[in-house]
């Protein structure tokens, strides 16, 4: 199979890594069912990636880069399957949308497109931390209208709003995120207009297609 973290090099070089363990399941209070072909991914897979050297890395734009001491395999970029763009944290947006996540970058230009993927053994969930502002990504359940449940890098600690289940589809070699706060899958809002066009929002009851599907790429430290 292809690598878990794929390279975006010109030749699309691929390394062989183990797939997430078959039969992995979310917490008992997690979702009752996951679409066929998708498996929950626990922290053991992330640990195996961290121990392996030579993981494929996504390229940076000229002058770009991430300043961090975290292990390279734990640093990721997310690419929406729907529009082919990388997810960025909009740290320059004004309140209340400061730090909203949006699939709008053609390449990894720096820390705006970088995230640390952190596994918590106690809760058996993942958290995403933006490398642009060092804030955890939260699902904004209390927002209203089209902004309800948008993902925003704004938290200094992790609780229910910042916790996600991670799923992998081996056949598609793609990933999906599910919020633990509302039980809904993260979608990229391709049909939105204005400043929230391409925003990420936890609003889907299932992984229906490319709107909920993402490619994950490893970033160099």
N, C-alpha and C positions, 0 to 999 in steps of 0.2 A: 504494500500500500504506500501511499505517499506520506510525506512527513507531516507531523502534527502542526508544526510551524513552518509554513512554506516560504521559500525565498522568492523575492521579486526581481532577481537578477535577469539580465538580458536572455540568458540561456535557460532560465527557470530550473536551475539545478535543484534536485530533490534528494534528501537523505531519508533513510528508512528508520522509523521509530515505531515503537509499539503503540497499538491503538488502545483507547480506553477499555478497561476491563468489561467484558460482556456481563450483563446482568446487574451492573451498578445501579443503585437506586437512590433517590433523594430521601430526605428525612421523612419520618412517619407523618409529620404534619405538612409535608409537601404535596405536590399535585398527585391526583389519583391515577392519572394516565398520561402517557407521552405518545405522540404519534409514532406509528410503526417505523422502524429504522433508526430511531434516535435513542441514544443511551446517555444516562447521567454520568458525569465525569467527576471523580473525587480527587482529593489532593495527592494521592499516590502517583497519578499520571504527571502532575506538575513536578513532583519530586524527581521522577525518572528523567524528565526533560532537563531539569536543572543539573543533574549529574552527568549529562551527556555533553561532550564538547563538539564543536563544529556545527551547531545548529544553524539552519538557514536564517538569513537576516534580510529585512527589507531595506532598500537603499534610502538614503537621505538626499534631499535636494541640496544643491550647492550651498555651502555655508551652514547647513542644518546640523543638528546633533542634539543629543540628550545628555545632560550632566547628571549622573547618578552613580551610586556605588552598588545598586542592587544587582543580583545575578541576571545575566543577559536573557536566559530563557524565560524569566518571569516578567520581562518587559515586552509588551505586545502593542501592535497596531491592529485595529479592526477595520475591515473593508466591507462595505455594504455590497451584497450581491445584486441588489436591485439597481443601483446606479453606478457601481464600480468605484465609488469614492471612499476615501479614508475618513474615519470619524475623528473630529477635532473637538476640543473643549473651547467654547467661545468665551475666553476669559476677559475679552474686551467688551462684551455685551453689557449693557446697563441693567440695573435691577428692574424687574425681578428675574430676568433671564441670564444673569451673569453665570458663566460656566456651563451653559446648556450644551449638550452633546449633539453634534450635527455632522452628517456624512457629506462633506463638501470639499475635501482636499484631494487633488489628483495624485499627490505623492506625500511622503512623510517629510515635512519640512522642518521638523524639530519637535520640541516637547509638546506642542499643542495636539499632535497626533499620537502621543505616547501615553501608555497606561501601565501601571503595575497591577498584575493580577495576583491577589492574595487569598490564600486558602485558610479558613478558620476551622480547626479540628473540632472545637466544641459545638459549633452550630452546623457544621458540615455544609458551609456555604462559601461562596467567593465574594470578594469585594474588589471594586475597581478604583484605583487612585490615579487621578490625572497628574502627569509629570509637569504640566504647565503651571499649576497653582498648588500642588501638593494637597489637594482636597479629594475626599472620597465622593464617588458618584451616588447620588440619592435619587429615588423616584418621588416626584413631587405629587403625592396623593391629594394634597389640599388645594392644588391649583384647580382652576375651573376652565371650562371651554376647551379650545383646541390645545391648550397648554397642560391640561390635566395629565398627570403621570409622565411628564417629560423627564428625561434623565439629565441631571445637573451636577457638576462637580462643585460641591459647596460645603461638604461636611468635614469636620476635623476628627470624627470618630465614627465607628460602625455600629449600627443597630439594625432593626428590621427594614428600614427604608433603604439601607445601603447594602443589603444582602441579596445575592443572586444564586440560582442554580445554573449550572453550565451543562449544556448538552452537545453531543457530537454525533454526526451522521457519517459513518465510515464510507458508505456508498457514494455520498456526495462530497465527502471531505470538507464539510461545512459545520458551523457552530451556531448555537442559539443560546440566548440568555432569557431567564425567567425571573421576574421579581418575586421575592418571598413576601413582600408587603401586600400585594394584591393578587398574586397567583397568575399574573398575565405575562405573556412573552413580549420581548422587546421588538418593536417594529421600527423601520425607517420610514418616516412620513414623506414619501416621494411626491404626493399630490398637494402638500401644503404650499402656501405662497408666503412671501415676505420673509421676515427674519427667522421664522421657525421652519422654513422649507428644509426638508431632509433631516429634521430633528428626530432623535431617538425617543420613543415613547413606549412604556409598558402598557399595552392596550389590546393585545391579541389573545384569544382563548386557545389558539392552537398555532403550530408552525405550518402555515398554509402555503408558504412559498418564499420567493426571494425577498419579500419585505421583512421577514423575520430571520433571514439567513445571513451569516457573516463568515468571512475568511479571517483567520488569525495569522499574524506574521510576527516572528521574533525580531526584537530590536537589539542592536549592539549597545553596550554601555559606553 
